[in-house]
């Protein structure tokens, strides 16, 4: 059975709901419209589900022109920013990286602040703003948006199925926030891949993805399910970290789609 893509996701706003799609267009920084918008606090520091689990429950709908955020019966829409335009800027921090964010104005900020019970602001990354990935794993010129560190994340469905087989609560691929889900391989077989090709685009698998509390959060209730972390600790702990999935750097631009074959070019 060939290895192939069975699901694709993008996440317009870092740490809010992801969107399942049949096709992803890859630009220099990764999937287009993936984590190029971010929630920051008054000091410009990024805010995620780690601090605000309720963010996991905020669903996002993209109609191409508008983004609609909803929580229960409450919703708000705003226009996609023009990533090539400059607005009022703010210095923002993502982990150890500091860069310039462009402010998104309008009532969406009040809506989010009320929802998170904290004063927050949406920012976007200008298309000319470059955020270099960790040079221990990438090359000069490898960039990403507001992701945790790399432009893409891949996980096999078999890996999630393995974790599910040791749990009595349902978990979904969406909790792990990948861009690419693949099928047709063994659980955690992706750990052995060094280089793959999908369509005409090659990808380097550069670093296992270390896991925090986010995959333990129930997307419907926002509650942390400790047993999910316990299973990951039992089966996926290496040193002081827990790993599920692989971070990717793409070597070129192009499109990938559900059903596309994944060719393993090199293994560790």
PADONU-268846 format. One line per 3 residues: for each residue y, x, z of N, C-alpha, C. Coordinates in steps of 0.001 Angstrom, whole numbers. Layout:
<sites>
Y:X:Z:Y:X:Z:Y:X:Z  ...
</sites>
This chain:
<sites>
-1203:856:0:0:0:0:1242:884:0  2137:716:-961:3334:1562:-997:4281:1230:141  5025:2226:556:6078:2015:1547:7279:1424:821
7869:372:1401:8995:-267:736:9954:-854:1765  11152:-1183:1305:12164:-1812:2159:11812:-3284:2324  11758:-3752:3568:11536:-5177:3787:12768:-5885:4346
13716:-5150:4926:14964:-5746:5391:16083:-4711:5283  17298:-5204:5027:18498:-4374:5031:19557:-5061:5891  20360:-4257:6579:21392:-4796:7462:22674:-3987:7315
23793:-4661:7533:25041:-3945:7777:25746:-4623:8934  26620:-3878:9583:27278:-4323:10812:28784:-4145:10625  29479:-5197:10171:30904:-5045:9854:31727:-4508:11014
31437:-4982:12234:32197:-4557:13410:31229:-3914:14391  31490:-2690:14746:30595:-1952:15634:30283:-2759:16886  28994:-2939:17146:28432:-3577:18343:28501:-5100:18360
29096:-5726:17321:28964:-7170:17168:27773:-7457:16247  27522:-8736:15975:26325:-9115:15239:26207:-8456:13881  24968:-8133:13518:24688:-7572:12209:24420:-8662:11184
24410:-8273:9917:24203:-9208:8812:23036:-8714:7969  22062:-9583:7757:20940:-9275:6875:21375:-9479:5432  20978:-8575:4559:21396:-8642:3162:20251:-8172:2276
20293:-8540:1009:19252:-8110:74:19588:-6800:-612  20846:-6364:-491:21282:-5174:-1230:22373:-4459:-439  22317:-3144:-438:23360:-2332:178:23898:-1350:-855
25218:-1279:-926:25885:-286:-1748:26267:885:-857  25864:2088:-1243:26135:3282:-449:27342:4019:-1007  28340:4217:-146:29507:5020:-497:29437:6332:280
30493:7107:257:30438:8426:880:30098:8359:2367  30675:7389:3085:30488:7307:4530:29241:6529:4946  28484:5999:3983:27321:5188:4304:27407:3836:3641
26688:2843:4151:26746:1507:3545:28169:957:3573  28600:392:2452:29939:-180:2391:30080:-1288:3431  31224:-1301:4101:31564:-2318:5102:30687:-2241:6357
29987:-1148:6541:29145:-1007:7733:29871:-179:8786  30207:-811:9904:30826:-139:11041:32084:639:10655  32894:2:9811:34214:547:9493:35305:-183:10273
34902:-1151:11113:35798:-1838:12036:35219:-1679:13434  36085:-1565:14433:35617:-1266:15782:36518:-1947:16810  35924:-2285:17937:36666:-2822:19077:37032:-1663:20000
38306:-1566:20367:38737:-501:21282:39516:-1124:22437  39552:-386:23561:40345:-843:24704:41778:-345:24577  42574:-563:25596:43999:-203:25526:44208:1292:25350
43231:2098:25807:43335:3547:25681:42797:4047:24341  42270:3143:23523:41735:3531:22221:40276:3927:22253  39607:3749:23384:38188:4108:23483:37328:2960:22993
36275:3292:22248:35419:2255:21691:34719:1459:22786  34549:154:22509:33894:-766:23434:32631:-1286:22750  31486:-1234:23459:30221:-1650:22869:29445:-2534:23834
28264:-2930:23373:27366:-3729:24203:26954:-3008:25479  27086:-1711:25506:26730:-972:26722:27587:-1434:27893  28864:-1643:27621:29772:-2122:28667:29860:-3652:28685
29730:-4267:27518:29933:-5711:27373:28738:-6315:26627  27637:-6615:27330:26453:-7169:26659:26723:-8446:25878  27769:-9189:26260:28082:-10424:25553:28398:-10172:24080
28772:-8939:23729:29042:-8616:22332:27819:-8852:21451  26625:-8716:22027:25394:-8936:21264:25276:-10370:20776  25955:-11298:21457:25850:-12718:21137:26897:-13177:20130
27860:-12314:19821:28911:-12682:18865:28362:-12518:17450  28185:-13630:16769:27645:-13607:15410:28765:-13379:14411  28419:-12718:13315:29398:-12375:12287:28913:-12918:10943
29798:-13622:10234:29513:-14123:8892:30535:-13526:7941  30058:-13048:6811:30910:-12408:5805:30806:-13192:4502  31918:-13790:4058:31884:-14513:2778:32495:-13695:1647
32731:-12412:1936:33322:-11541:928:34809:-11380:1077  35490:-12435:1546:36922:-12388:1771:37269:-12413:3256  36538:-13247:3982:36804:-13433:5409:35600:-13013:6241
35895:-12512:7424:34890:-12331:8459:35104:-13423:9492  34021:-14112:9845:34087:-15152:10869:33248:-14730:12057  33882:-14679:13220:33197:-14355:14464:32974:-15649:15229
31792:-15796:15830:31524:-17012:16588:30689:-16705:17812  30964:-17451:18857:30176:-17423:20083:30048:-18866:20546  28851:-19403:20443:28684:-20821:20710:29484:-21631:19704
30288:-22559:20196:31086:-23406:19311:32460:-22819:19016  32775:-21686:19611:34084:-21067:19396:33990:-20048:18264  34945:-20104:17354:34921:-19165:16231:36332:-18833:15791
36434:-17752:15047:37719:-17345:14476:37443:-16531:13226  38317:-16638:12250:38168:-15910:10996:39394:-15034:10744  39158:-13933:10055:40265:-13079:9619:39860:-12381:8340
40850:-11926:7594:40583:-11286:6314:40057:-9869:6507  39118:-9504:5625:38716:-8107:5585:39963:-7239:5381  40094:-6151:6112:41235:-5270:5852:41064:-4525:4534
42161:-4123:3978:42148:-3246:2811:42031:-1815:3341  40851:-1233:3196:40600:79:3790:41440:1184:3149  42039:902:2009:42900:1887:1353:44354:1763:1783
44661:766:2619:46043:562:3042:46260:1117:4440  47503:1424:4740:47879:1961:6047:48619:881:6829  48210:687:8076:48933:-220:8960:49443:609:10131
49862:-73:11190:50200:668:12410:48939:1360:12909  49050:2618:13290:47862:3382:13635:47774:3637:15141  46571:4020:15558:46297:4285:16968:45216:5352:17033
45370:6314:17917:44314:7311:18127:43154:6649:18860  41958:6751:18269:40789:6110:18853:39699:7154:19096  38795:6806:20008:37727:7724:20396:36378:7051:20213
35476:7752:19496:34082:7333:19354:33230:8481:19865  32592:8273:21017:31904:9374:21683:32870:10553:21800  32547:11719:21273:33442:12857:21436:34434:13040:20309
34445:12117:19356:35306:12254:18187:36599:11472:18365  37708:12100:18042:38995:11422:18023:39495:11351:16587  39934:10176:16180:40460:10006:14829:41468:8871:14827
42114:8695:13693:43147:7681:13588:42531:6360:13154  42810:5309:13909:42398:3967:13531:43606:3151:13115  43401:2257:12151:44475:1373:11684:44320:26:12386
45396:-463:12984:45326:-1693:13763:45172:-2921:12870  44285:-3824:13276:44164:-5141:12659:44945:-6118:13532  45892:-6824:12956:46743:-7725:13735:46212:-9146:13653
46794:-10009:14456:46458:-11422:14375:45723:-11944:15599  45454:-13254:15619:44862:-13906:16788:43441:-13473:17092  42765:-12786:16154:41396:-12341:16436:41354:-11434:17661
42433:-10682:17897:42442:-9783:19054:42485:-10563:20369  43260:-11634:20404:43286:-12484:21596:41941:-13178:21797  41336:-13614:20690:40026:-14274:20771:38994:-13325:21365
38973:-12093:20877:38022:-11106:21399:38340:-10743:22848  39606:-10600:23162:39994:-10262:24528:39560:-11353:25501  39744:-12609:25096:39304:-13722:25939:37775:-13729:26066
37101:-13453:24972:35634:-13471:24975:35064:-12374:25853  35645:-11179:25775:35133:-10022:26520:35755:-9900:27909  36785:-10755:28170:37496:-10697:29449:38043:-9288:29706
38645:-8750:28660:39255:-7426:28696:40215:-7334:27524  41345:-6670:27699:42276:-6495:26599:41705:-5503:25590  41456:-5993:24379:40880:-5164:23331:41642:-5387:22031
41395:-4511:21072:42080:-4516:19782:41073:-4102:18714  41139:-4722:17535:40332:-4292:16403:41068:-3223:15609  40325:-2211:15191:40873:-1174:14323:39921:-965:13148
40458:-457:12041:39606:-94:10918:39856:1354:10528  38860:1928:9841:38959:3314:9401:39484:3351:7971  40607:4020:7788:41176:4180:6450:40175:4931:5570
40136:4565:4296:39162:5168:3381:39358:6668:3216  40552:7171:3513:40800:8615:3412:40560:9360:4725  40258:8632:5793:39987:9273:7079:38531:9726:7103
38323:11000:7369:36977:11564:7345:36515:11863:8761  35323:11403:9090:34704:11701:10382:33427:12492:10129  33474:13763:10387:32367:14677:10127:31208:14393:11087
29977:14363:10549:28818:14229:11430:28581:15554:12148  27755:15515:13169:27417:16694:13955:26864:17788:13042  27525:18939:13026:27133:20029:12142:25786:20649:12525
25260:20322:13699:23916:20775:14049:22866:20070:13208  23235:18937:12607:22266:18138:11854:22682:17890:10414  23948:18033:10109:24429:17772:8769:25140:18969:8177
25768:18735:7034:26494:19767:6316:27987:19436:6336  28788:20431:6052:30223:20205:5899:30437:19164:4813  31208:18126:5134:31457:17060:4173:30579:15844:4354
29573:15931:5239:28779:14743:5583:29591:13904:6561  29917:12683:6178:30809:11867:7002:30181:10511:7302  30763:9837:8264:30320:8497:8651:31531:7689:9085
31318:6400:9338:32382:5532:9812:32445:5547:11327  32407:4359:11931:32446:4259:13389:31043:4135:13989  30015:4563:13254:28656:4565:13790:28583:5515:14979
27471:5478:15705:27342:6383:16842:27358:7842:16398  26879:8144:15187:26917:9548:14801:26512:9851:13373  25780:8930:12732:25264:9190:11393:25430:7947:10518
25453:8129:9193:25780:6998:8329:24705:5925:8217  23421:6279:8447:22354:5299:8265:21277:5469:9331  20579:4358:9604:19456:4365:10534:18293:3620:9897
17109:4219:9956:15887:3642:9394:14847:3477:10484  14161:2334:10476:13050:2070:11392:11962:1346:10607  10710:1632:10909:9621:878:10287:9314:-367:11115
8940:-1438:10414:8547:-2656:11108:7314:-2412:11972  6457:-1497:11530:5264:-1179:12321:5631:-615:13686  6727:125:13764:7164:676:15046:7592:-442:15993
8337:-1415:15463:8752:-2546:16293:7535:-3382:16690  6593:-3551:15769:5376:-4304:16081:4586:-3618:17194  4553:-2288:17186:3854:-1557:18241:4490:-1848:19601
5807:-1762:19675:6492:-2057:20938:6243:-3513:21348  6308:-4415:20360:6093:-5836:20665:4708:-6082:21255  3716:-5329:20782:2339:-5529:21259:2179:-5181:22731
3159:-4477:23296:3108:-4107:24708:4093:-4919:25550  4662:-5976:24949:5674:-6779:25638:5275:-8250:25656  5740:-8951:26679:5524:-10393:26742:6805:-11170:26462
7847:-10477:25992:9065:-11131:25517:9256:-10746:24057  9749:-11666:23223:9916:-11345:21806:11079:-10383:21580  10876:-9433:20693:11958:-8540:20279:12051:-8592:18757
13214:-8292:18247:13435:-8325:16804:13968:-6979:16338  13820:-6741:15049:14379:-5534:14456:15883:-5474:14673  16550:-6636:14659:18011:-6671:14763:18514:-6047:16057
17723:-6101:17129:18153:-5486:18393:18388:-3983:18250  17653:-3357:17333:17687:-1902:17199:18750:-1453:16200  19396:-2389:15548:20582:-2184:14714:20392:-1138:13600
19267:-1216:12860:19120:-296:11734:19863:-791:10505  19965:58:9514:20383:-371:8189:19174:-673:7311  18114:116:7493:16939:13:6628:15701:-214:7482
14978:-1288:7190:13669:-1534:7782:12628:-1387:6683  11554:-655:6967:10534:-423:5947:9183:-925:6431  8317:-1217:5472:6963:-1651:5762:5998:-846:4904
4707:-892:5284:3695:-172:4511:3318:1166:5099  3741:1454:6327:3409:2720:6972:2892:2450:8378  2424:3505:9029:1922:3402:10388:3085:3379:11385
2849:2897:12615:3911:2934:13622:4450:4346:13832  5747:4479:13785:6463:5730:14031:6128:6823:13014  5544:6432:11893:5281:7410:10834:6590:8000:10308
7681:7217:10413:8981:7719:9949:9398:8998:10676  8827:9241:11860:9148:10463:12597:8701:11716:11847  7741:11557:10941:7190:12710:10226:7892:12971:8900
8796:12073:8498:9463:12230:7208:10680:13138:7345  10821:14027:6391:11988:14913:6364:12958:14531:5255  12425:14069:4135:13268:13712:2999:12590:12580:2236
13363:11554:1865:12834:10425:1118:13744:10120:-64  13228:9289:-977:14040:8824:-2099:13845:7329:-2249  14961:6619:-2421:14948:5187:-2715:15801:4994:-3962
15218:4422:-4995:15884:4350:-6301:16302:5757:-6705  17578:5978:-6975:18022:7312:-7403:18703:8087:-6280  18626:7582:-5060:19325:8213:-3942:18313:8895:-3027
18583:10152:-2704:17757:10866:-1732:18432:10843:-364  17608:10907:672:18075:10837:2047:17393:11923:2863  18165:12598:3707:17608:13524:4695:17467:12793:6015
16292:12862:6618:16082:12315:7958:16363:13452:8926  17496:13376:9605:18027:14553:10282:17835:14565:11790  17632:13377:12396:17562:13351:13854:16940:12034:14324
15969:12099:15239:15488:10850:15837:16630:10152:16570  16564:8829:16610:17631:8048:17239:17323:7848:18716  18152:8427:19578:17978:8250:21019:18502:6874:21417
17795:6244:22357:18058:4858:22677:18649:4681:24058  19636:3761:24100:20282:3388:25352:19821:1987:25728  20634:1268:26437:20272:-60:26923:20336:-1138:25835
21004:-878:24717:21272:-1931:23735:20013:-2656:23239  18903:-1963:22909:17727:-2720:22441:17107:-3631:23495  17487:-3469:24754:16942:-4332:25800:17687:-5659:25904
18807:-5807:25201:19658:-6986:25353:19168:-8129:24468  18909:-9267:25069:18515:-10476:24349:19718:-10968:23538  19539:-11095:22226:20658:-11441:21350:21134:-12876:21534
20329:-13713:22149:20719:-15101:22354:21380:-15340:23709  20994:-14547:24714:21512:-14779:26069:22401:-13664:26582  22334:-12486:25956:23094:-11341:26438:22488:-10701:27673
21315:-11148:28092:20674:-10603:29290:19881:-9341:28952  19899:-8385:29872:19120:-7163:29711:17696:-7407:30196  16739:-7089:29350:15326:-7251:29679:14748:-5866:29964
14628:-5545:31231:14263:-4194:31645:12892:-3773:31123  12007:-4745:30885:10665:-4387:30446:10668:-3731:29067  11698:-4025:28261:11785:-3394:26941:12018:-1894:27102
12924:-1509:27981:13150:-89:28237:11915:557:28854  11225:-166:29718:10042:389:30351:8968:741:29321  8775:-137:28350:7791:139:27298:8235:1331:26447
9516:1406:26143:9995:2563:25374:9820:3848:26177  10063:3784:27473:9867:4969:28310:8400:5387:28338  7510:4425:28366:6084:4730:28442:5556:5351:27154
6113:4931:26021:5526:5321:24735:6415:6202:23860  7732:6269:24151:8625:6966:23233:9534:7987:23925  9217:8359:25129:10036:9322:25851:9682:10741:25423
10716:11514:25129:10574:12932:24827:11662:13667:25603  11244:14494:26555:12215:15125:27430:12906:14060:28263  14224:14046:28210:14986:13065:28977:15449:11884:28128
15041:11843:26853:15505:10802:25943:14357:9900:25492  14738:8708:25019:13807:7765:24425:14212:7599:22965  13250:7729:22039:13572:7716:20615:12829:6615:19874
13589:5850:19078:13009:4877:18154:13870:4873:16896  13267:5217:15756:13998:5235:14490:14516:6621:14144  14990:6740:12914:15469:8020:12413:16851:7864:11786
17761:8787:12131:19085:8841:11517:18996:9527:10166  19689:8953:9186:19652:9449:7818:21037:9873:7352  21051:10861:6465:22238:11217:5692:21863:11093:4226
22628:10314:3473:22321:10081:2071:22940:11179:1221  22235:11546:173:22679:12606:-735:23060:12000:-2077  24143:11242:-2058:24610:10581:-3264:24973:9143:-2965
25580:8492:-3929:25956:7085:-3794:25077:6267:-4731  25071:4972:-4504:24244:4093:-5326:23907:2834:-4572  22886:2118:-5029:22472:878:-4399:21004:942:-4028
20672:282:-2919:19285:78:-2527:19096:-1407:-2261  17873:-1902:-2445:17638:-3323:-2306:16291:-3583:-1648  16168:-4772:-1057:14901:-5192:-466:13834:-5170:-1551
12680:-4614:-1212:11582:-4488:-2156:11497:-3125:-2814  12570:-2334:-2719:12563:-1016:-3349:11532:-110:-2667  10862:695:-3459:9855:1614:-2921:10532:2801:-2249
9935:3244:-1166:10402:4423:-435:9428:5558:-732  9917:6575:-1396:9075:7716:-1762:9320:8844:-776  8275:9277:-78:8384:10380:866:8275:11680:94
9369:12441:51:9409:13689:-721:8963:14892:96  9216:14854:1408:8907:16000:2257:8674:15517:3674  7710:16134:4342:7394:15789:5711:7566:17012:6615
7764:16745:7899:7843:17826:8877:6426:18313:9186
</sites>
